[in-house]
Structure formats: structure tokens, C-alpha cells
Amino acid sequence: MRTNHLKDTVKTITMPKEMQDTLLDNCLNARHSGNILFRYSKLAAAFVMAVILTAVGSTSYAAYDLYQVKNLKVFFEAGITQERIDAIGQELNSIPGIYSVRFVSADEAWSDFQKNFFSDMEEDFAASFTENPLKDSFNYDVIVELKADTNAVRDQIAALDGVRHITDLKEEKSQR
């Protein structure tokens, strides 16, 4: 209700002038303070939502960052034998702090490379290769336990005979 309309309505009520003034003051003050509180509650709700969204966003980014650091790829020296690759796999499984080890063949590495780097239009280009250009890119995918020190695990893996290079997903993306 508008202020002028409220004043007109109060004047039409039969009561002493002092009561009309008191009623009018009470109505106007109550209405004014109610709007202020309502405005502040909207601002408070918006602020709380912004804080919650920021917390959720930063938590998901931290989890994604941790995921990238805890996933390692272990590449081998050129000319390594299959027996040595199998032995490295067994040694990886015996290192404390490693959650899982999975061998990625050269064909699987080439297939993953094609999916990640060639669009549908470039399939003909990828098909033009007569042999696998990544024939020496077989590797082990290693997932490090969350509680384990990734750098310590990396150092132990690097000390294995036949290991050429170790990379995590974060380093891999920065090299692209």
C-alpha cells in the first residue's frame, strides 16, 4: 500500500487525531523496517550461496588436481625385452603405496592417441600409417594410493632398471 493511500485510509477511520497519528507512524515504520529486513535476507542468502558454490568448486578442483598427480605413466628404455617389462610390472606391484598397475600395449597407446588427437576428418590421415608409429610407447599406468607420498613412489620407480621416463597426467597435459 502506498503512503498516500495509507494516510487517506487512516483519516477515514473514526478515532481521535492522536490515535490516527500513532497508527500511521506504526504502520509506516513497521512497513519500512520490514522491507529492510527482507532486503538484507536476500543479500544474506545470495552471499551464503556464493560461499557454498566457491567451496564446492575449489574442492572439486583440488580433487581433480590430486587425481592428475596420483596417476603415473612409466615408460621404458628402447630395446627392452618383454621379460624385463614383466619383471618391472612385478616390481611395481611390490612397491608400497601403489594402488594399481596396468600394462598399456603399443597398439592401445596408438588407439588412445588417435582418439585424443585426431578429429573425425583426420581419420584418413591416421589410417595412412602402415605401422604403429608408437610401437615403443608401451607403458604401465600406475595409480598411487591417496595416503602415499607420490614423489617417494616416483623415486622408487625411477630407480628400477629399464625405466626411461615417468610422467603424471598434469605433466602430460602441459606437454601437449
SVG drawing of the C-alpha trace seen along z (x, -y; Angstrom):
<svg xmlns="http://www.w3.org/2000/svg" viewBox="-16 -15 85 78">
<polyline fill="none" stroke="black" stroke-width="0.4" points="0.0,0.0 1.3,-3.4 2.0,-6.0 -0.6,-8.5 -3.3,-5.8 -2.4,-4.6 -2.8,-8.2 -6.2,-8.6 -7.4,-5.3 -6.3,-6.1 -8.1,-9.5 -11.4,-7.8 -11.4,-5.8 -13.3,-7.5 -10.8,-7.9 -9.0,-10.7 -6.3,-12.6 -3.6,-11.3 -4.5,-7.7 -4.6,-8.3 -1.1,-9.8 0.2,-6.9 -1.4,-4.3 0.0,-6.0 3.5,-6.1 3.4,-2.5 2.2,-1.4 4.8,-3.4 7.7,-2.4 6.8,1.3 6.5,1.4 9.8,-0.4 11.7,1.9 10.2,5.0 11.4,4.1 14.9,3.5 15.0,6.9 13.6,8.6 16.3,6.9 19.0,8.0 17.8,11.6 18.0,11.7 21.6,10.4 22.5,12.9 21.0,15.8 22.9,14.7 26.2,14.4 25.7,17.9 25.1,19.4 28.2,17.7 30.3,19.1 28.9,22.6 29.5,22.6 33.0,21.3 33.7,24.1 32.3,26.8 34.2,25.5 37.5,25.3 37.0,28.8 36.3,30.3 39.4,28.6 41.5,29.9 40.2,33.4 40.8,33.2 44.4,31.9 45.1,34.7 43.7,37.2 46.2,35.9 49.2,36.1 48.4,39.6 48.2,41.2 51.6,42.0 52.8,43.4 56.0,45.4 57.9,45.6 60.7,48.0 64.1,47.7 64.3,48.6 65.1,52.2 63.8,53.6 62.8,57.2 59.3,58.5 60.7,60.4 62.2,57.3 58.9,55.4 57.1,58.2 59.7,58.1 59.2,54.3 55.5,54.9 56.0,57.4 58.4,54.9 55.9,52.1 53.3,54.2 55.7,54.8 56.3,51.1 54.4,49.8 52.0,47.0 51.0,48.3 47.2,48.9 47.1,50.5 49.3,51.3 48.0,51.8 50.1,52.5 49.3,50.4 50.4,52.1 51.7,50.1 48.5,50.8 46.4,49.5 48.7,46.4 48.2,45.7 44.5,46.1 44.3,43.7 46.5,41.2 44.2,41.3 41.1,40.7 42.7,37.8 44.5,36.0 42.7,36.8 39.3,35.5 36.8,37.3 38.2,35.5 41.7,36.7 40.8,40.4 42.1,40.9 45.4,39.4 45.6,41.7 44.7,44.7 47.5,43.8 50.1,45.1 51.2,48.6 52.7,49.4 52.2,48.2 54.3,45.0 54.1,45.5 55.5,49.1 57.9,48.2 55.3,46.3 54.1,49.3 54.0,48.3 52.5,49.1 49.7,46.9 50.3,46.7 47.8,45.3 49.4,44.2 47.4,44.6 46.0,41.3 47.8,41.6 51.2,42.4 53.9,39.9 53.8,39.6 57.4,38.3 58.8,41.2 56.9,43.7 58.2,41.9 61.8,42.1 61.4,45.9 60.0,46.4 62.8,44.3 65.4,46.5 64.2,49.6 66.4,50.9 64.9,50.3 62.6,47.3 63.3,44.4 60.7,41.8 57.8,41.3 55.1,38.7 51.8,37.8 48.6,36.5 49.4,32.9 52.8,33.1 51.3,34.9 48.8,32.2 51.4,29.4 53.5,31.1 50.6,31.1"/>
</svg>
